[in-house]
Amino acid sequence: MVVSLFRRFLLVAAILAAAVPLRAESISLEVQSSSVERDRTTNEVVVTIELTPEGRTAFENFTQRNVGKNVEIRLGTTVLLRARLVERISGGIIRATTKFSDEEGRKVAGQLKRGTLIVLQNVEG
């Protein structure tokens, strides 16, 4: 009787788990510094973001957990980067190349001062 109830419970739990979509993982990362430059190969505006030591560790752990998934990095409502993670990223340096104009790149880099939080989230599609 107890085994039968336990099996039923497991079956119901498995069905519910399959029916409930997974929540996106989201973390906030603290910025150490940022700069804006042009990529030497593509000539696109690039905003380079350096994370704090704690942010570096959180970023590396997040990227390891989410290899193969699409991720998005945002500053408020501004999307800085969308990409598919193909491997764990270490070092805590993010190069955002989201087709910024010169002015947009300077504005974003100006907002990314020490202590600013950016959001890293895995996204579908």
Backbone as ProteinMPNN parsed JSONL, in Angstrom:
{"seq_chain_A": "MVVSLFRRFLLVAAILAAAVPLRAESISLEVQSSSVERDRTTNEVVVTIELTPEGRTAFENFTQRNVGKNVEIRLGTTVLLRARLVERISGGIIRATTKFSDEEGRKVAGQLKRGTLIVLQNVEG", "coords_chain_A": {"N_chain_A": [[0.825, -1.201, 0.0], [1.864, 1.326, 0.89], [4.039, 1.5, -0.844], [2.701, 1.566, -3.285], [1.294, 4.018, -3.08], [3.482, 5.728, -2.935], [4.64, 5.333, -5.468], [2.583, 6.362, -7.063], [2.647, 9.013, -6.205], [5.218, 9.753, -7.141], [4.778, 9.499, -9.914], [2.803, 11.481, -10.361], [4.289, 13.717, -9.546], [6.307, 13.69, -11.512], [4.802, 14.169, -13.832], [3.775, 16.721, -13.267], [6.181, 18.156, -13.116], [7.042, 17.991, -15.757], [5.065, 19.449, -17.0], [5.232, 22.035, -16.023], [6.836, 24.912, -16.954], [10.346, 25.611, -16.929], [11.836, 28.077, -14.868], [13.477, 31.042, -15.818], [16.892, 31.56, -15.15], [18.34, 34.153, -13.328], [20.737, 36.601, -12.581], [22.345, 39.25, -10.768], [25.068, 41.326, -11.514], [27.945, 43.037, -10.395], [29.487, 45.936, -11.623], [32.862, 46.748, -12.225], [34.367, 48.466, -13.859], [34.137, 50.252, -17.032], [34.486, 50.654, -20.595], [34.602, 52.203, -23.862], [35.103, 51.378, -27.24], [36.322, 50.831, -30.615], [35.974, 47.876, -32.478], [38.769, 46.284, -33.829], [38.701, 44.62, -36.032], [36.015, 44.475, -37.068], [35.165, 47.075, -36.905], [33.019, 47.851, -35.37], [31.236, 49.468, -32.682], [32.199, 48.789, -29.411], [31.346, 47.988, -26.142], [33.141, 47.513, -23.343], [33.018, 45.664, -20.428], [34.117, 45.384, -17.193], [33.967, 43.191, -14.519], [33.44, 43.131, -10.918], [35.502, 41.349, -8.483], [33.758, 39.509, -7.122], [31.638, 39.524, -8.905], [32.897, 38.428, -11.146], [33.312, 35.76, -10.358], [30.633, 34.913, -9.96], [29.668, 35.288, -12.571], [31.248, 33.465, -14.048], [30.424, 31.024, -12.859], [27.676, 31.09, -13.505], [27.802, 31.035, -16.328], [28.913, 28.533, -16.699], [26.872, 26.835, -15.737], [24.958, 27.315, -17.657], [25.721, 26.617, -20.247], [25.161, 26.174, -23.68], [22.745, 27.41, -23.702], [20.697, 30.292, -24.492], [21.563, 33.579, -23.606], [21.112, 36.756, -21.987], [22.253, 40.019, -21.436], [21.593, 42.792, -19.496], [21.244, 46.296, -18.9], [19.294, 47.846, -16.899], [16.539, 48.403, -18.865], [17.865, 48.242, -21.216], [19.235, 46.175, -23.607], [22.316, 44.781, -23.559], [23.704, 42.694, -24.636], [23.061, 39.708, -26.431], [23.361, 36.276, -26.648], [24.376, 32.906, -27.49], [25.565, 30.637, -25.197], [28.502, 28.901, -25.567], [30.524, 27.86, -24.151], [31.989, 27.799, -20.843], [32.715, 30.949, -19.382], [35.454, 32.706, -18.28], [37.252, 35.153, -16.315], [35.864, 37.565, -16.213], [35.383, 39.681, -18.001], [33.342, 41.381, -20.211], [32.401, 41.833, -23.492], [30.388, 43.862, -25.124], [28.652, 43.968, -28.057], [26.383, 45.124, -29.415], [25.557, 46.437, -31.838], [25.898, 49.228, -31.336], [25.665, 52.762, -31.781], [28.196, 55.349, -32.04], [27.542, 57.345, -30.175], [25.573, 56.028, -28.579], [27.128, 53.953, -27.511], [29.014, 55.414, -25.959], [27.243, 56.568, -24.138], [26.127, 54.318, -22.82], [28.493, 53.15, -21.729], [29.158, 55.237, -20.023], [27.126, 55.013, -18.143], [27.755, 52.675, -16.91], [29.213, 52.622, -14.341], [31.496, 52.115, -11.556], [30.129, 49.832, -9.297], [27.606, 49.762, -10.415], [24.819, 47.71, -11.259], [24.358, 45.0, -13.449], [22.179, 42.825, -15.279], [22.14, 39.374, -15.771], [20.74, 36.851, -17.624], [19.282, 33.695, -18.445], [17.596, 32.946, -21.438], [14.777, 31.975, -23.448], [14.793, 30.703, -26.821]], "CA_chain_A": [[0.0, 0.0, 0.0], [2.73, 2.487, 0.974], [4.811, 1.523, -2.083], [1.784, 1.982, -4.339], [1.067, 5.456, -2.921], [4.727, 6.394, -3.266], [4.755, 5.301, -6.934], [1.606, 7.321, -7.583], [3.184, 10.334, -5.917], [6.304, 9.994, -8.084], [4.196, 9.679, -11.239], [2.178, 12.8, -10.38], [5.37, 14.697, -9.493], [6.968, 13.705, -12.824], [3.882, 14.815, -14.773], [3.769, 18.154, -12.954], [7.483, 18.72, -13.478], [7.09, 18.107, -17.211], [4.071, 20.422, -17.444], [5.578, 23.365, -15.544], [8.057, 25.379, -17.618], [11.429, 26.017, -16.05], [12.023, 29.514, -14.749], [14.77, 31.534, -16.277], [17.817, 31.933, -14.092], [18.731, 35.549, -13.465], [21.611, 37.083, -11.519], [22.86, 40.614, -10.91], [26.521, 41.378, -11.451], [28.423, 44.391, -10.129], [30.486, 46.445, -12.558], [34.083, 47.38, -11.698], [34.648, 49.587, -14.76], [33.731, 50.021, -18.422], [35.087, 51.544, -21.598], [34.028, 52.055, -25.199], [36.13, 51.403, -28.289], [35.911, 50.203, -31.873], [36.613, 46.598, -32.757], [39.765, 46.475, -34.897], [38.359, 43.807, -37.203], [34.701, 44.797, -37.635], [34.951, 48.51, -36.756], [31.807, 48.1, -34.593], [31.409, 50.023, -31.345], [32.198, 47.732, -28.391], [31.396, 48.417, -24.753], [33.82, 46.493, -22.551], [32.596, 45.744, -19.033], [34.912, 44.577, -16.266], [33.194, 42.899, -13.312], [34.15, 43.054, -9.643], [35.908, 39.958, -8.209], [32.576, 38.701, -6.819], [30.904, 39.416, -10.165], [33.63, 37.483, -12.007], [33.013, 34.396, -9.904], [29.217, 34.641, -10.256], [29.563, 35.203, -14.031], [31.835, 32.19, -14.471], [29.534, 29.941, -12.414], [26.451, 31.172, -14.303], [28.058, 30.579, -17.694], [29.125, 27.08, -16.662], [25.559, 26.191, -15.573], [24.055, 27.619, -18.768], [26.313, 26.308, -21.552], [24.168, 25.685, -24.633], [21.527, 28.214, -23.6], [20.758, 31.694, -24.881], [21.612, 34.478, -22.458], [20.937, 38.17, -22.265], [22.814, 40.911, -20.427], [20.846, 44.054, -19.566], [21.408, 47.419, -17.984], [17.907, 48.311, -16.858], [15.794, 47.816, -19.985], [18.738, 48.213, -22.389], [19.916, 44.904, -23.841], [23.707, 45.005, -23.934], [24.225, 41.541, -25.367], [22.318, 38.443, -26.507], [24.25, 35.288, -27.255], [24.277, 31.512, -27.044], [26.795, 30.243, -24.516], [29.078, 27.664, -26.092], [31.444, 27.357, -23.136], [32.128, 28.604, -19.631], [33.525, 32.147, -19.614], [36.136, 33.162, -17.068], [37.98, 36.403, -16.476], [35.033, 38.69, -15.799], [35.342, 40.763, -18.983], [32.25, 41.219, -21.161], [32.483, 42.761, -24.636], [29.039, 43.997, -25.67], [28.714, 44.479, -29.434], [25.003, 45.113, -29.881], [25.342, 47.44, -32.885], [25.779, 50.572, -30.777], [26.268, 53.901, -32.476], [29.224, 55.945, -31.18], [26.872, 58.053, -29.075], [24.966, 55.031, -27.683], [28.221, 53.284, -26.807], [29.527, 56.321, -24.929], [26.201, 56.723, -23.121], [26.071, 53.077, -22.041], [29.729, 53.052, -20.946], [29.053, 56.24, -18.962], [26.195, 54.521, -17.122], [28.325, 51.485, -16.276], [30.227, 53.055, -13.394], [31.775, 51.192, -10.459], [28.991, 49.583, -8.418], [26.374, 49.575, -11.187], [24.436, 46.312, -11.426], [23.791, 44.54, -14.712], [21.451, 41.572, -15.1], [22.462, 38.282, -16.677], [19.605, 35.927, -17.548], [19.118, 32.788, -19.568], [16.332, 33.229, -22.109], [14.407, 30.981, -24.469], [14.792, 31.113, -28.218]], "C_chain_A": [[0.869, 1.265, 0.0], [3.54, 2.63, -0.313], [3.944, 2.015, -3.237], [1.506, 3.491, -4.274], [2.315, 6.246, -3.304], [4.92, 6.436, -4.782], [3.801, 6.288, -7.575], [2.095, 8.754, -7.389], [4.298, 10.685, -6.899], [5.783, 10.247, -9.483], [3.568, 11.07, -11.362], [3.255, 13.89, -10.37], [6.073, 14.81, -10.838], [6.096, 14.412, -13.863], [3.85, 16.324, -14.531], [5.078, 18.819, -13.349], [7.587, 18.924, -14.977], [6.157, 19.212, -17.709], [4.432, 21.852, -17.054], [6.87, 23.813, -16.222], [9.096, 25.815, -16.593], [11.528, 27.54, -16.028], [13.406, 29.887, -15.251], [15.615, 31.879, -15.06], [18.29, 33.35, -14.365], [19.626, 35.92, -12.295], [22.011, 38.528, -11.812], [24.362, 40.579, -10.697], [26.954, 42.823, -11.263], [29.574, 44.748, -11.059], [31.654, 47.058, -11.786], [34.4, 48.634, -12.518], [34.131, 49.25, -16.147], [34.462, 50.999, -19.323], [34.393, 51.29, -22.923], [35.154, 52.2, -26.213], [35.541, 50.84, -29.57], [36.683, 48.91, -32.045], [37.544, 46.772, -33.945], [39.425, 45.717, -36.169], [37.08, 44.277, -37.87], [34.394, 46.289, -37.647], [33.652, 48.842, -36.02], [32.171, 48.697, -33.239], [31.25, 48.884, -30.339], [32.257, 48.394, -27.019], [31.999, 47.256, -23.967], [33.488, 46.726, -21.083], [33.493, 44.828, -18.213], [34.11, 44.427, -14.979], [34.077, 42.931, -12.073], [34.598, 41.598, -9.426], [34.722, 39.038, -7.901], [31.74, 38.474, -8.081], [31.561, 38.439, -11.121], [33.284, 36.05, -11.656], [31.578, 34.013, -10.238], [29.004, 34.458, -11.757], [30.094, 33.861, -14.534], [30.933, 31.02, -14.082], [28.247, 29.909, -13.238], [26.695, 30.61, -15.703], [28.308, 29.072, -17.734], [27.795, 26.337, -16.561], [24.686, 26.314, -16.813], [24.668, 27.41, -20.147], [25.235, 25.692, -22.443], [22.875, 26.481, -24.629], [21.775, 29.626, -24.125], [20.757, 32.54, -23.613], [21.484, 35.921, -22.935], [21.552, 38.948, -21.107], [22.143, 42.262, -20.613], [21.338, 45.05, -18.524], [20.051, 48.088, -17.946], [17.137, 47.617, -17.969], [16.633, 47.73, -21.259], [19.439, 46.866, -22.489], [21.325, 45.214, -24.334], [24.232, 43.897, -24.828], [23.239, 40.394, -25.298], [23.216, 37.46, -27.22], [23.916, 33.893, -26.751], [25.626, 31.162, -26.427], [27.293, 28.922, -25.087], [30.093, 27.06, -25.131], [31.427, 28.281, -21.931], [33.049, 29.788, -19.94], [34.141, 32.573, -18.29], [36.81, 34.496, -17.35], [37.183, 37.637, -16.126], [35.042, 39.894, -16.724], [34.248, 40.443, -19.995], [32.428, 42.27, -22.248], [31.126, 42.777, -25.316], [29.113, 44.671, -27.036], [27.332, 44.478, -30.066], [24.709, 46.258, -30.83], [25.086, 48.826, -32.315], [26.307, 51.6, -31.765], [27.355, 54.44, -31.542], [28.59, 56.581, -29.946], [26.255, 57.071, -28.073], [26.038, 54.312, -26.869], [28.786, 54.133, -25.686], [28.522, 56.479, -23.787], [26.136, 55.489, -22.217], [27.307, 52.941, -21.164], [29.713, 54.06, -19.792], [28.14, 55.813, -17.833], [26.779, 53.35, -16.334], [29.499, 51.871, -15.372], [30.412, 51.984, -12.318], [30.546, 51.074, -9.551], [27.667, 49.41, -9.135], [26.092, 48.079, -11.322], [23.898, 46.079, -12.822], [23.138, 43.193, -14.442], [21.853, 40.601, -16.186], [21.367, 37.24, -16.504], [19.648, 34.967, -18.723], [17.719, 33.003, -20.122], [16.05, 32.136, -23.127], [14.523, 31.588, -25.845], [15.967, 31.785, -28.619]], "O_chain_A": [[0.638, 2.173, -0.798], [3.712, 3.738, -0.821], [4.403, 2.793, -4.073], [1.487, 4.161, -5.307], [2.22, 7.306, -3.923], [5.32, 7.466, -5.325], [4.166, 6.978, -8.527], [1.976, 9.594, -8.28], [4.323, 11.793, -7.434], [6.295, 11.125, -10.178], [3.78, 11.759, -12.36], [3.148, 14.875, -11.101], [6.405, 15.916, -11.265], [6.608, 15.172, -14.685], [3.893, 17.111, -15.477], [5.073, 19.936, -13.866], [8.156, 19.917, -15.429], [6.433, 19.84, -18.731], [3.975, 22.794, -17.702], [7.898, 23.153, -16.076], [8.758, 26.323, -15.524], [11.328, 28.202, -17.047], [14.367, 29.13, -15.114], [15.119, 32.419, -14.072], [18.602, 33.701, -15.503], [19.319, 35.596, -11.148], [22.013, 38.964, -12.964], [24.862, 39.887, -9.809], [26.405, 43.729, -11.889], [30.505, 43.968, -11.254], [31.456, 47.793, -10.818], [34.663, 49.706, -11.973], [33.736, 48.116, -16.416], [34.983, 52.022, -18.879], [33.687, 50.296, -23.09], [36.042, 53.038, -26.06], [34.384, 50.42, -29.596], [37.886, 48.849, -31.793], [37.153, 47.346, -34.961], [39.816, 46.126, -37.262], [37.042, 44.46, -39.086], [33.463, 46.724, -38.326], [33.219, 49.995, -36.037], [33.261, 48.469, -32.715], [30.291, 48.114, -30.404], [33.105, 49.248, -26.764], [31.442, 46.159, -23.93], [33.65, 47.829, -20.56], [33.612, 43.638, -18.505], [33.632, 45.413, -14.417], [35.296, 42.779, -12.157], [34.116, 40.704, -10.122], [34.688, 37.902, -8.374], [31.207, 37.387, -8.302], [30.875, 37.702, -11.829], [33.0, 35.23, -12.53], [31.327, 32.918, -10.742], [28.25, 33.58, -12.174], [29.454, 33.203, -15.354], [30.704, 30.122, -14.891], [27.778, 28.838, -13.625], [25.904, 29.812, -16.207], [27.946, 28.411, -18.707], [27.606, 25.319, -17.227], [23.772, 25.513, -17.008], [24.178, 27.974, -21.125], [24.493, 24.807, -22.018], [22.002, 26.251, -25.465], [22.913, 30.09, -24.19], [20.032, 32.247, -22.662], [21.713, 36.249, -24.099], [21.391, 38.58, -19.943], [22.116, 42.814, -21.713], [21.78, 44.688, -17.434], [19.694, 48.823, -18.867], [17.084, 46.388, -18.018], [16.169, 47.204, -22.27], [20.152, 46.46, -21.571], [21.508, 45.828, -25.385], [25.096, 44.126, -25.675], [22.649, 40.13, -24.251], [23.771, 37.768, -28.275], [23.262, 33.725, -25.722], [26.679, 31.357, -27.034], [26.563, 27.931, -25.084], [30.48, 25.9, -25.271], [30.916, 29.399, -21.993], [34.035, 29.647, -20.663], [33.435, 32.774, -17.301], [36.92, 34.911, -18.504], [37.763, 38.664, -15.773], [34.746, 41.008, -16.293], [34.232, 39.355, -20.572], [32.587, 43.456, -21.956], [30.755, 41.825, -26.002], [29.579, 45.805, -27.155], [27.133, 43.896, -31.133], [23.724, 46.975, -30.654], [24.169, 49.522, -32.752], [27.268, 51.347, -32.492], [27.43, 54.034, -30.382], [29.046, 56.377, -28.821], [26.393, 57.251, -26.863], [25.867, 54.09, -25.671], [29.015, 53.637, -24.583], [28.901, 56.52, -22.617], [26.095, 55.611, -20.993], [27.187, 52.647, -19.975], [30.203, 53.761, -18.703], [28.35, 56.204, -16.684], [26.342, 53.07, -15.217], [30.64, 51.483, -15.623], [29.597, 51.071, -12.185], [29.996, 52.077, -9.096], [26.695, 48.958, -8.53], [27.015, 47.279, -11.481], [23.085, 46.855, -13.324], [23.499, 42.501, -13.49], [21.902, 40.948, -17.365], [21.09, 36.796, -15.389], [19.994, 35.345, -19.842], [16.77, 33.216, -19.368], [16.961, 31.46, -23.606], [14.378, 32.796, -26.033], [16.085, 32.182, -29.778]]}, "name": "protein", "num_of_chains": 1, "seq": "MVVSLFRRFLLVAAILAAAVPLRAESISLEVQSSSVERDRTTNEVVVTIELTPEGRTAFENFTQRNVGKNVEIRLGTTVLLRARLVERISGGIIRATTKFSDEEGRKVAGQLKRGTLIVLQNVEG"}
